[in-house]
Amino acid sequence: MKEALKLFVSGIGTGVGKTICAAILTEAFEADYWKPVQAGDLDRSDSMRVQALVSEDRIIHEERYRLSLPASPHKAARIENLQLQPSEWQLPATHRPLIVEGAGGLLVPLNDHYFMLDLISQWQLPVALVARDYLGCINHTLLSIALLSARHICMPLFIFNGCFDADAKRVISLQLSPGTKVLEIPDIENIDRAAIQQLVKTLHLF
């Protein structure tokens, strides 16, 4: 089962810590990592961050697109006179587990008619949904859960990333299906490879 694992890491929005969580899952499952589209921060991309945080033998697959503008992929591509055609994209070939990291939330557009959610459906990947506590996070989380449910996309893993208000956590937890495993990732003061490896030892993913 572990060898066949493929998991799409999405968030309830931008800046909720998907990349750190993706690094943790990549390390925990001894998986490959892939981010299909990087928009902005090309000199310190998410792939670079993950590579710096996981064991050296983890495979980091090259992004399909590296776009300069830190914006929604559909806009960043348009600025470079590109038209993304995600319906033609394929997952990287690997016999190892694979962690795929999306950009932002589920309805981030890749072109005018195709969203990150469509990419998940296309590849029929289960989702690890990452949430962080902020004003509005309950609404964003429950909307994301409802959207996945409406599209019949499995969410085997939900991640509370960082310190969470108890009332917010309770309301969100009540909306999770019994088959969804919940991970609580603490805030990490100094995030480096050693910290990630130490954290993985405390997780019970299997």
PLY file of the C-alpha trace (Angstrom):
ply
format ascii 1.0
element vertex 206
property float x
property float y
property float z
element edge 205
property int vertex1
property int vertex2
end_header
0.00 0.00 0.00
2.74 2.43 0.91
4.50 1.94 -2.46
1.32 2.85 -4.39
0.47 5.95 -2.36
-0.25 9.13 -4.30
-1.55 12.17 -2.47
-2.44 15.69 -3.56
-1.70 18.37 -0.96
-4.10 21.30 -1.17
-4.97 24.09 1.22
-8.00 26.08 2.30
-6.22 29.10 0.81
-2.83 30.61 0.11
-0.17 30.78 2.81
-1.53 28.04 5.08
1.68 26.00 5.07
1.11 23.48 2.28
4.78 23.28 1.38
5.94 22.48 4.91
3.18 19.87 5.23
4.11 18.45 1.82
7.73 18.16 2.98
6.59 16.36 6.14
4.50 13.90 4.10
7.30 13.40 1.57
9.66 12.50 4.39
7.15 10.38 6.28
6.15 8.27 3.27
9.66 8.23 1.75
7.97 9.68 -1.29
8.83 11.62 -4.41
7.62 15.23 -4.54
6.20 17.21 -7.44
4.73 20.68 -7.81
3.28 20.99 -11.34
3.30 24.81 -11.47
5.47 27.31 -9.63
4.39 30.94 -10.00
6.90 33.43 -8.60
9.84 32.95 -6.21
11.77 30.98 -8.83
15.03 31.49 -6.92
13.49 29.94 -3.77
10.72 27.77 -5.13
8.60 25.32 -3.17
10.50 22.45 -4.80
13.76 23.95 -3.54
12.32 24.36 -0.05
11.12 20.77 0.06
14.44 19.48 -1.24
16.22 21.33 1.56
13.89 19.88 4.20
13.74 16.19 3.26
16.32 13.43 3.18
18.82 13.68 0.36
17.60 10.50 -1.35
14.09 11.87 -1.89
13.36 12.60 -5.55
12.09 16.08 -6.41
10.54 16.11 -9.88
10.96 19.23 -11.99
7.96 21.52 -12.31
6.11 21.40 -15.59
5.94 25.20 -15.59
8.06 27.79 -13.79
6.34 31.16 -14.13
7.92 34.42 -13.03
4.93 36.38 -11.75
3.78 35.60 -8.18
0.12 35.33 -9.11
-2.56 32.83 -9.97
-1.10 30.39 -12.54
-3.58 31.43 -15.24
-2.49 35.07 -14.97
1.21 34.32 -14.58
1.04 32.18 -17.72
-0.86 34.82 -19.69
1.82 37.42 -18.87
4.35 35.06 -20.49
2.06 34.43 -23.49
1.45 30.86 -22.41
-1.83 28.97 -22.36
-1.75 26.19 -19.79
-3.43 22.99 -20.98
-3.63 20.95 -17.75
-5.95 18.36 -19.33
-2.84 17.14 -21.18
-0.62 16.90 -18.10
0.46 13.57 -16.68
1.87 12.60 -13.32
5.62 11.92 -13.28
6.51 8.28 -13.71
7.69 6.70 -10.47
7.40 3.43 -8.59
7.64 5.28 -5.29
4.93 7.09 -3.33
4.24 10.55 -4.74
3.27 13.79 -3.02
1.83 16.38 -5.41
1.52 19.96 -4.15
-1.04 22.29 -5.65
-1.00 26.08 -5.78
-3.25 27.85 -3.29
-6.71 26.39 -2.80
-9.00 24.12 -4.77
-10.44 26.79 -7.06
-7.20 28.41 -8.15
-7.50 28.69 -11.95
-4.95 27.13 -14.30
-6.71 28.68 -17.27
-10.05 30.45 -17.67
-12.02 27.21 -17.48
-9.86 24.69 -15.58
-9.16 24.80 -11.87
-6.86 23.01 -9.45
-9.86 20.91 -8.43
-10.23 19.71 -12.01
-6.62 18.59 -12.01
-7.23 16.53 -8.87
-10.28 14.93 -10.51
-8.35 14.27 -13.70
-5.68 12.35 -11.85
-8.16 10.79 -9.42
-5.93 11.60 -6.49
-6.94 11.58 -2.83
-6.41 14.88 -1.04
-4.59 15.96 2.08
-6.25 19.26 3.01
-4.19 21.77 5.01
-5.82 24.39 7.24
-4.35 27.16 9.35
-6.12 29.26 11.97
-7.16 32.77 10.93
-10.37 34.78 10.89
-12.48 33.09 8.21
-10.70 29.74 8.29
-13.83 27.86 9.38
-15.75 29.11 6.35
-12.87 28.40 3.96
-12.33 24.95 5.43
-15.97 23.87 5.31
-16.35 25.20 1.78
-13.31 23.19 0.72
-14.62 20.03 2.40
-18.03 20.51 0.77
-16.46 21.03 -2.64
-14.39 17.86 -2.39
-17.46 15.94 -1.29
-19.56 17.30 -4.16
-16.91 16.13 -6.63
-16.64 12.73 -4.90
-12.95 13.28 -4.16
-11.58 11.27 -1.26
-9.94 13.21 1.58
-8.10 10.63 3.68
-6.01 13.22 5.51
-6.79 16.58 7.13
-4.05 18.70 8.66
-4.46 21.32 11.37
-1.28 23.27 10.71
-0.09 25.29 13.70
-1.90 26.46 16.80
-5.70 26.34 16.44
-8.50 27.92 18.42
-10.36 25.11 20.22
-13.79 26.28 19.06
-12.68 26.47 15.43
-11.09 23.05 15.65
-14.24 21.52 17.14
-16.55 22.89 14.44
-14.21 21.76 11.66
-13.67 18.32 13.18
-17.42 17.69 13.31
-17.56 18.07 9.52
-14.83 15.50 8.81
-15.88 12.04 7.72
-15.01 9.12 10.03
-12.52 7.84 7.44
-10.45 11.03 7.48
-7.27 10.88 9.54
-6.45 14.10 11.37
-2.89 15.33 11.83
-1.95 18.20 14.09
1.31 19.84 13.04
2.76 22.18 15.67
4.35 25.48 14.80
8.05 24.82 14.17
10.28 27.64 15.34
13.35 26.66 13.32
12.31 24.71 10.25
15.13 22.59 8.87
15.74 18.99 7.83
16.48 17.84 11.36
13.27 19.40 12.68
11.22 17.73 9.94
12.81 14.35 10.61
12.20 14.68 14.34
8.57 15.66 13.78
7.97 12.71 11.46
9.01 10.36 14.24
6.10 11.63 16.36
3.43 11.22 13.67
1.26 8.13 13.41
0.47 7.91 9.72
0.50 4.16 9.27
0 1
1 2
2 3
3 4
4 5
5 6
6 7
7 8
8 9
9 10
10 11
11 12
12 13
13 14
14 15
15 16
16 17
17 18
18 19
19 20
20 21
21 22
22 23
23 24
24 25
25 26
26 27
27 28
28 29
29 30
30 31
31 32
32 33
33 34
34 35
35 36
36 37
37 38
38 39
39 40
40 41
41 42
42 43
43 44
44 45
45 46
46 47
47 48
48 49
49 50
50 51
51 52
52 53
53 54
54 55
55 56
56 57
57 58
58 59
59 60
60 61
61 62
62 63
63 64
64 65
65 66
66 67
67 68
68 69
69 70
70 71
71 72
72 73
73 74
74 75
75 76
76 77
77 78
78 79
79 80
80 81
81 82
82 83
83 84
84 85
85 86
86 87
87 88
88 89
89 90
90 91
91 92
92 93
93 94
94 95
95 96
96 97
97 98
98 99
99 100
100 101
101 102
102 103
103 104
104 105
105 106
106 107
107 108
108 109
109 110
110 111
111 112
112 113
113 114
114 115
115 116
116 117
117 118
118 119
119 120
120 121
121 122
122 123
123 124
124 125
125 126
126 127
127 128
128 129
129 130
130 131
131 132
132 133
133 134
134 135
135 136
136 137
137 138
138 139
139 140
140 141
141 142
142 143
143 144
144 145
145 146
146 147
147 148
148 149
149 150
150 151
151 152
152 153
153 154
154 155
155 156
156 157
157 158
158 159
159 160
160 161
161 162
162 163
163 164
164 165
165 166
166 167
167 168
168 169
169 170
170 171
171 172
172 173
173 174
174 175
175 176
176 177
177 178
178 179
179 180
180 181
181 182
182 183
183 184
184 185
185 186
186 187
187 188
188 189
189 190
190 191
191 192
192 193
193 194
194 195
195 196
196 197
197 198
198 199
199 200
200 201
201 202
202 203
203 204
204 205
